């Protein structure tokens, strides 16, 4: 079961994964509890803090890209955060994260091209899948490794 985070995005629990894999797996409903993140959202009147969302996005997919980090140069706020990503192919992008989703806003770290009209993606997985064959391969390999481990453990 997923816990909603922001417009169309969801965060799932992780279980039995090494940090390099960073993949998500569904949790049983009884495993879900109110997280400190959700508590902070409640404190903010239900507004999602995009800075926290950006950190979660980075930790979810860092295993499948060359580099990914929240921008320290661009101004991040409650309603918008910027993430720099370098794909396995060596292409660099600046991503914007808002309630609408994620989109490419520049083709270099910390670069926002106001004239760039790119499509919003509901998830980081969808966005990276559209940008990087290397991401697709790394994600698929990690999934296969996880399934193999489950098979070996008799689950």
C-alpha positions in Angstrom: 0.0 0.0 0.0 1.3 3.4 -0.9 1.2 6.6 1.2 0.5 9.7 -0.9 3.1 12.4 -0.9 2.2 14.9 -3.6 0.1 15.3 -6.7 0.3 11.8 -8.3 3.5 10.8 -6.5 3.7 8.2 -3.8 6.2 7.0 -1.4 6.5 3.3 -0.5 8.2 1.5 2.3 11.6 -0.1 1.8 12.4 -3.5 3.0 15.5 -5.7 3.0 17.4 -3.6 0.4 21.0 -2.4 0.4 21.5 1.3 0.0 22.9 0.8 -3.5 19.7 -0.8 -4.7 17.4 1.8 -3.1 14.4 0.2 -4.7 11.0 0.4 -3.2 8.7 -2.4 -2.3 5.1 -2.3 -1.1 4.4 -2.8 2.6 1.6 -4.5 4.3 -1.1 -2.0 5.6 -0.2 -2.8 9.2 3.4 -1.7 8.6 2.3 1.8 7.6 2.3 4.4 10.3 2.3 8.2 10.3 5.8 9.2 9.5 7.7 12.3 10.9 7.4 13.7 7.4 3.6 13.4 7.5 3.7 15.0 11.0 5.7 18.0 9.5 3.1 18.3 6.7 0.4 18.5 9.3 2.3 21.2 11.1 2.5 23.1 7.8 -1.3 22.9 7.3 -1.2 20.0 4.9 1.3 21.6 2.6 4.0 19.3 1.3 7.5 20.6 1.7 9.1 20.1 -1.7 12.6 20.3 -0.2 11.8 17.1 1.8 10.2 15.5 -1.2 13.3 16.3 -3.3 15.6 14.5 -0.7 13.2 11.5 -0.9 13.4 11.5 -4.7 17.2 11.5 -4.7 17.4 8.7 -2.2 14.9 6.6 -4.2 16.8 6.6 -7.5 20.4 7.5 -6.7 21.5 3.8 -7.3 20.4 4.1 -11.0 22.1 7.4 -12.0 25.7 8.7 -12.0 25.0 11.7 -9.8 21.8 13.2 -8.2 21.5 15.8 -5.6 19.2 18.7 -4.4 20.5 22.0 -5.8 22.4 24.0 -3.2 22.6 27.0 -5.6 19.0 27.5 -6.7 16.4 28.6 -4.2 14.3 25.7 -2.9 11.1 26.4 -1.0 7.9 24.8 0.3 6.4 24.8 -3.2 9.4 24.1 -5.4 12.7 22.3 -5.3 15.4 21.8 -7.8 17.3 18.5 -8.4 20.5 18.1 -10.4 20.9 14.7 -12.1 23.5 13.1 -14.3 22.4 10.1 -16.2 24.5 7.0 -16.8 25.0 8.3 -20.3 26.7 11.5 -19.0 23.8 13.8 -19.7 23.1 16.5 -17.1 19.7 17.9 -16.2 18.2 20.3 -13.7 14.8 19.1 -12.6 12.0 21.1 -11.0 9.8 19.4 -8.4 6.4 20.9 -7.6 2.9 19.7 -6.7 2.4 19.2 -10.5 5.3 16.7 -10.7 8.8 16.7 -12.0 10.1 18.3 -15.3 13.3 19.2 -16.9 14.0 22.9 -16.6 17.7 22.9 -17.8 20.4 20.9 -19.5 23.1 21.6 -16.9 23.3 21.5 -13.2 21.7 24.5 -11.5 20.4 25.9 -14.8 16.8 27.0 -15.3 15.9 27.9 -18.9 12.6 29.9 -18.5 11.9 29.3 -22.2 12.0 25.5 -21.9 8.5 24.0 -22.0 8.9 20.4 -20.9 6.4 17.8 -19.9 5.6 17.2 -16.3 6.0 13.6 -15.0 4.1 12.3 -12.0 7.1 10.3 -10.8 10.9 10.4 -11.0 10.7 6.9 -12.4 8.7 8.0 -15.4 10.9 11.0 -16.0 14.2 9.1 -15.8 12.7 6.3 -17.9 12.1 8.8 -20.7 15.6 10.3 -20.4 18.0 7.4 -19.8 18.2 3.9 -21.2 21.0 3.3 -18.6 18.5 4.1 -15.8 16.0 1.6 -17.3 18.7 -1.1 -17.4 19.9 -0.3 -13.8 16.4 -0.4 -12.5 15.6 -3.6 -14.3 18.8 -5.3 -13.0 18.1 -4.2 -9.4 14.6 -5.6 -9.7 15.9 -8.9 -11.0 18.4 -9.1 -8.2 15.6 -8.5 -5.7 13.4 -11.2 -7.2 16.3 -13.6 -7.2 17.0 -13.0 -3.5 13.3 -13.6 -2.7 13.4 -16.8 -4.7 16.5 -18.0 -2.8 14.9 -17.2 0.5 11.9 -19.3 -0.4 9.4 -16.4 -0.4 
